[in-house]
Amino acid sequence: MRRIDEKLAKIARGRYGPRDFILTFCKDADLMRGCSAAGRDEAGRLRNAPAYRADMRRVIESDLADIVLTSLGSAEVFSEEGIYSRSNVTPAVRLTDNTDIWLVRGGRYVQFPAMPFRSSRLENVRPVANLGLYALSFYNDIDIDHATLSAYADFRQMAASVGLRHFLRVGDPPIPVDSGEEEYGGYRNDILTRSLAGIAGKERPLFVEVGYHGPRAMEELADWDPARVIFGLTGFKEGTTRDCLERLAQGERYGARTASFSRVEFECEDPVLMMRAMRHVVREGMSSQEAVQAYHADLGVAGLTPLRPLQEDLELTVPLLSRNHSRAA
């Protein structure tokens, strides 16, 4: 039994403790950015796929992540190497590359509502991983959302037929969504739980990741049906390291039991040290301020130059997090 199965079982039984929080490291940008995924080397040239996988190996070997999410191509490489057989980290494959993550140079896809799409065939995923990510977004548009949920229903049937488990990510759309006088978080919570209510246990996601819209929206989901649906946080996309860690602290306090982290969404100096800082927050109860200070100390030991000076990195710049900081402290 992998570590995540033990943690999920404890969470579902209402026996959650800080050491049971599940962290997912996402390294699937090759499905988003293609050749641009790995960034550039010191000479300004784009790094290649083998170089891109170096971060994944370091995170797997650090044992700080519970799940490492990659493309099928990377998962096949690691399966051939046998790296997961020497680790308690669970391999996962991104199963949807909907059009809203086609972030290629010169592309305009992100300007439009997402269309469901899957590059990877599920029968080819199963030999290298028994867990995958299915991602979708809701737009409050009957045609778009009907097509989205129809594609998800078809996926669940195929996944069950090949014995493939999945977790669900419900991301905030990159374009505005009109929810009338209701806040988006309330709309999102209702359409999501409505959509999950008709799913049989054998097809249900192991857990569901959502964007953080404050304590009330997080608590609503966490309290809805905790023995059957576990909720967590999607990756963080803005602000300072303090913002990133404060969001994690608030999310965990109000019921999130999982979180994803991706260098595509939040640029950091070192993913292993960032995962360590996240563990400080959720496992040890360290404040976001203390965790930022520890992170910068780790950067100094590693000889890495911070992207931001410490005092700047200690600032809370996201209004939602600032408003709720005193309540979460």
ROLOSE-221285 format. One line per 4 residues: for each residue x, y, z of C-alpha. Coordinates in nm, 3 decimals, always signed. Layout:
! residues N
X:Y:Z; ...
***
This chain:
! residues 329
+0.000:+0.000:+0.000; +0.135:+0.340:-0.097; +0.158:+0.621:+0.156; -0.128:+0.817:+0.000
-0.370:+0.528:+0.052; -0.295:+0.519:+0.423; -0.338:+0.895:+0.448; -0.662:+0.902:+0.250
-0.807:+0.623:+0.464; -0.730:+0.814:+0.784; -0.875:+1.137:+0.646; -1.197:+0.964:+0.536
-1.236:+0.804:+0.882; -1.210:+1.145:+1.049; -0.867:+1.068:+1.197; -0.673:+1.336:+1.010
-0.353:+1.468:+1.164; -0.101:+1.717:+1.021; +0.128:+1.438:+0.900; -0.157:+1.308:+0.681
-0.168:+1.615:+0.456; -0.101:+1.514:+0.093; +0.135:+1.719:-0.125; +0.148:+1.678:-0.503
+0.442:+1.808:-0.705; +0.330:+1.887:-1.059; +0.584:+1.867:-1.339; +0.361:+1.838:-1.646
+0.444:+2.160:-1.828; +0.557:+1.967:-2.136; +0.184:+1.914:-2.198; +0.136:+2.290:-2.170
+0.438:+2.470:-2.312; +0.610:+2.213:-2.532; +0.975:+2.305:-2.597; +0.941:+2.608:-2.366
+0.852:+2.393:-2.063; +1.201:+2.357:-1.921; +1.308:+2.720:-1.943; +1.648:+2.838:-2.060
+2.004:+2.755:-1.959; +2.274:+3.006:-1.867; +2.348:+3.062:-2.236; +1.986:+3.149:-2.307
+1.907:+2.829:-2.495; +1.595:+2.627:-2.423; +1.666:+2.329:-2.201; +1.559:+1.989:-2.332
+1.332:+1.720:-2.192; +1.604:+1.516:-2.014; +1.718:+1.832:-1.834; +1.355:+1.913:-1.750
+1.318:+1.584:-1.564; +1.600:+1.665:-1.321; +1.361:+1.847:-1.083; +1.130:+1.546:-1.081
+1.407:+1.309:-0.979; +1.522:+1.539:-0.699; +1.170:+1.571:-0.558; +1.106:+1.197:-0.581
+1.434:+1.120:-0.406; +1.367:+1.382:-0.136; +1.045:+1.198:-0.033; +0.881:+1.534:+0.044
+0.599:+1.486:-0.208; +0.333:+1.218:-0.175; +0.245:+1.233:-0.547; +0.450:+1.344:-0.846
+0.237:+1.437:-1.145; +0.394:+1.420:-1.492; +0.307:+1.369:-1.857; +0.276:+1.013:-1.980
+0.607:+1.054:-2.165; +0.794:+1.134:-1.843; +0.612:+0.861:-1.652; +0.729:+0.605:-1.908
+1.090:+0.721:-1.867; +1.071:+0.687:-1.488; +0.898:+0.351:-1.514; +1.184:+0.221:-1.729
+1.435:+0.356:-1.477; +1.247:+0.198:-1.185; +1.277:+0.512:-0.973; +0.931:+0.474:-0.814
+1.005:+0.116:-0.710; +1.266:+0.260:-0.473; +1.029:+0.522:-0.333; +0.698:+0.558:-0.148
+0.602:+0.847:-0.376; +0.301:+0.773:-0.597; +0.340:+0.837:-0.972; +0.050:+1.013:-1.142
-0.012:+1.110:-1.505; -0.200:+1.414:-1.629; -0.493:+1.266:-1.819; -0.639:+1.584:-1.967
-0.466:+1.857:-2.160; -0.768:+2.074:-2.228; -0.724:+2.373:-2.457; -0.695:+2.624:-2.169
-0.347:+2.491:-2.085; -0.209:+2.508:-2.439; +0.036:+2.781:-2.336; +0.256:+2.769:-2.643
+0.455:+3.064:-2.778; +0.227:+3.275:-2.995; -0.083:+3.075:-2.893; -0.420:+3.239:-2.817
-0.600:+2.935:-2.674; -0.612:+3.065:-2.316; -0.832:+3.356:-2.428; -1.123:+3.119:-2.490
-1.325:+2.873:-2.278; -1.160:+2.534:-2.243; -1.251:+2.250:-2.475; -1.206:+1.897:-2.332
-0.911:+1.706:-2.478; -0.695:+1.405:-2.388; -0.367:+1.323:-2.558; -0.299:+1.010:-2.351
-0.487:+0.684:-2.401; -0.584:+0.537:-2.066; -0.479:+0.183:-2.154; -0.128:+0.318:-2.212
-0.122:+0.502:-1.880; -0.216:+0.202:-1.666; +0.113:+0.008:-1.713; +0.319:+0.297:-1.569
+0.080:+0.457:-1.316; -0.248:+0.369:-1.148; -0.337:+0.730:-1.069; -0.409:+1.024:-1.295
-0.533:+1.382:-1.288; -0.855:+1.484:-1.460; -0.891:+1.862:-1.485; -1.195:+2.071:-1.573
-1.346:+2.416:-1.519; -1.701:+2.548:-1.494; -1.807:+2.857:-1.690; -2.179:+2.892:-1.601
-2.248:+2.832:-1.970; -2.492:+2.550:-2.040; -2.330:+2.430:-2.362; -1.972:+2.443:-2.234
-2.048:+2.288:-1.895; -2.269:+2.017:-2.047; -1.989:+1.918:-2.285; -1.737:+1.928:-2.000
-1.938:+1.698:-1.774; -2.027:+1.465:-2.062; -1.657:+1.422:-2.138; -1.588:+1.357:-1.769
-1.861:+1.090:-1.756; -1.711:+0.915:-2.060; -1.367:+0.931:-1.901; -1.484:+0.776:-1.574
-1.634:+0.479:-1.757; -1.310:+0.418:-1.949; -1.094:+0.467:-1.639; -1.300:+0.213:-1.444
-1.270:-0.037:-1.729; -0.887:-0.031:-1.715; -0.859:+0.001:-1.336; -0.720:+0.355:-1.334
-0.782:+0.582:-1.035; -0.798:+0.958:-1.062; -0.813:+1.281:-0.868; -1.011:+1.577:-0.995
-0.892:+1.935:-1.035; -1.155:+2.206:-1.072; -0.960:+2.513:-1.174; -1.073:+2.873:-1.185
-1.123:+2.965:-1.552; -0.870:+3.209:-1.699; -1.155:+3.427:-1.825; -1.430:+3.598:-1.617
-1.735:+3.390:-1.521; -2.068:+3.566:-1.463; -2.232:+3.425:-1.148; -2.469:+3.715:-1.098
-2.494:+3.843:-0.740; -2.341:+3.523:-0.603; -1.968:+3.505:-0.544; -1.787:+3.267:-0.778
-1.684:+3.046:-0.485; -2.049:+2.977:-0.398; -2.138:+2.902:-0.759; -1.835:+2.675:-0.793
-1.914:+2.486:-0.473; -2.274:+2.417:-0.578; -2.207:+2.310:-0.937; -1.918:+2.091:-0.821
-2.099:+1.908:-0.540; -2.406:+1.875:-0.761; -2.189:+1.710:-1.024; -2.028:+1.470:-0.775
-2.356:+1.361:-0.615; -2.447:+1.123:-0.898; -2.109:+0.948:-0.919; -2.086:+0.593:-0.785
-1.811:+0.509:-0.539; -1.616:+0.300:-0.789; -1.587:+0.602:-1.023; -1.543:+0.874:-0.762
-1.217:+1.077:-0.756; -0.979:+1.001:-0.469; -0.985:+1.371:-0.385; -1.080:+1.701:-0.548
-0.858:+2.009:-0.583; -1.014:+2.355:-0.600; -0.899:+2.714:-0.601; -0.896:+2.893:-0.265
-1.178:+3.148:-0.229; -1.153:+3.210:+0.142; -1.252:+3.031:+0.463; -1.626:+3.008:+0.405
-1.599:+2.852:+0.058; -1.331:+2.608:+0.177; -1.526:+2.506:+0.487; -1.843:+2.450:+0.284
-1.669:+2.190:+0.071; -1.472:+2.029:+0.353; -1.787:+1.986:+0.565; -2.015:+1.875:+0.283
-1.955:+1.497:+0.281; -1.613:+1.438:+0.443; -1.633:+1.058:+0.455; -1.690:+1.037:+0.079
-1.520:+1.341:-0.078; -1.185:+1.487:+0.030; -1.099:+1.838:-0.087; -0.770:+2.017:-0.136
-0.605:+2.312:-0.310; -0.495:+2.367:-0.667; -0.155:+2.523:-0.733; -0.079:+2.883:-0.639
-0.036:+3.135:-0.919; +0.046:+3.478:-0.776; +0.226:+3.676:-0.513; +0.523:+3.617:-0.285
+0.648:+3.306:-0.109; +0.460:+3.432:+0.199; +0.139:+3.446:-0.006; +0.197:+3.091:-0.129
+0.256:+2.951:+0.219; -0.018:+3.158:+0.383; -0.269:+3.024:+0.130; -0.159:+2.673:+0.223
-0.191:+2.747:+0.595; -0.538:+2.897:+0.558; -0.656:+2.622:+0.327; -0.545:+2.349:+0.568
-0.699:+2.528:+0.866; -1.038:+2.543:+0.691; -1.048:+2.185:+0.569; -0.814:+2.131:+0.274
-0.632:+1.801:+0.310; -0.426:+1.808:-0.011; -0.240:+2.070:-0.215; -0.055:+2.082:-0.546
+0.259:+2.278:-0.623; +0.396:+2.359:-0.967; +0.687:+2.576:-1.077; +0.485:+2.668:-1.386
+0.223:+2.834:-1.166; +0.455:+2.971:-0.898; +0.818:+3.044:-0.977; +1.055:+2.940:-0.702
+1.430:+2.902:-0.660; +1.430:+2.533:-0.571; +1.135:+2.289:-0.567; +1.279:+2.059:-0.300
+1.335:+2.348:-0.058; +0.989:+2.485:-0.137; +0.829:+2.149:-0.064; +1.022:+2.145:+0.264
+0.877:+2.486:+0.352; +0.528:+2.359:+0.273; +0.586:+2.061:+0.504; +0.695:+2.304:+0.778
+0.356:+2.474:+0.751; +0.122:+2.175:+0.736; +0.318:+1.917:+0.936; +0.483:+2.130:+1.203
+0.230:+2.412:+1.230; +0.491:+2.674:+1.143; +0.344:+3.012:+1.052; +0.378:+3.131:+0.694
+0.613:+3.406:+0.814; +0.838:+3.159:+0.996; +0.833:+2.921:+0.699; +0.948:+3.197:+0.461
+1.236:+3.278:+0.694; +1.331:+2.909:+0.711; +1.307:+2.884:+0.332; +1.545:+3.177:+0.280
+1.785:+3.026:+0.532; +1.779:+2.702:+0.331; +1.846:+2.897:+0.012; +2.149:+3.054:+0.176
+2.286:+2.715:+0.284; +2.234:+2.585:-0.071; +2.412:+2.887:-0.217; +2.104:+2.998:-0.414
+2.018:+3.363:-0.478; +1.658:+3.447:-0.380; +1.427:+3.581:-0.647; +1.310:+3.843:-0.395
+1.482:+3.991:-0.088; +1.361:+3.837:+0.239; +1.166:+4.144:+0.352; +0.986:+4.161:+0.019
+0.916:+3.788:+0.024; +0.761:+3.820:+0.373; +0.488:+4.051:+0.246; +0.127:+3.940:+0.201
+0.023:+4.092:-0.132; -0.294:+3.897:-0.215; -0.595:+4.082:-0.062; -0.794:+3.764:+0.008
-0.508:+3.625:+0.215; -0.444:+3.952:+0.396; -0.812:+3.987:+0.491; -0.825:+3.642:+0.644
-0.477:+3.630:+0.795; -0.577:+3.746:+1.146; -0.861:+3.494:+1.156; -0.628:+3.212:+1.050
-0.344:+3.305:+1.285
***
